[in-house]
Amino acid sequence: MHTAFEVAEMPAIQALEAIRAGLPARAFETVAAALDLSVDELAATLGVSPRTIRDQRMKRARLSRETTEKLVRIARIQNQARRVFSTNDAVSGWLSSPSPALAGSRPIDLLDTDLGSREVEAVINGIAYGNVM
């Protein structure tokens, strides 16, 4: 069984298979912990019902494709940010702080959509290469 962080680093075709199969619901806890969020906070951030996540965890079910894709997306960003900021604490601090490069938005608040996630990734890349305003 793969974690969301592992799937985020897989080649695209392999990651698609894992996303389509759905990650175990407990994967939600792992990502939330890495970001220093509660499961409910992460669910709200991703636009997923916290109750649905709790129910799936209790039943030891798999997450839906949509939820798995959102979870892998945030894991990909966490992996990318971890390479730049070195620790999970530094990543969660950066994600939770307003960013001038994102018009004052907190990066975590943009991760519910693909477009917002791409903007956050662009800022992380800018920081990595010294090109952030």
Buried (B, 14 or more C-beta within 10 A) or exposed (E): EBBBBBBBBBEEEEBBEBBEEBBBBBBBBBBBEBBBBEBBBBBBBBEBEBEBBBEBBEEEBBBBBEBBBBBBBBBBBBBBBBEBBEEBEEBBEBBBEEBEBBEEBBBBBBBBEEEBBEBBBBBBEBBBEEEBE
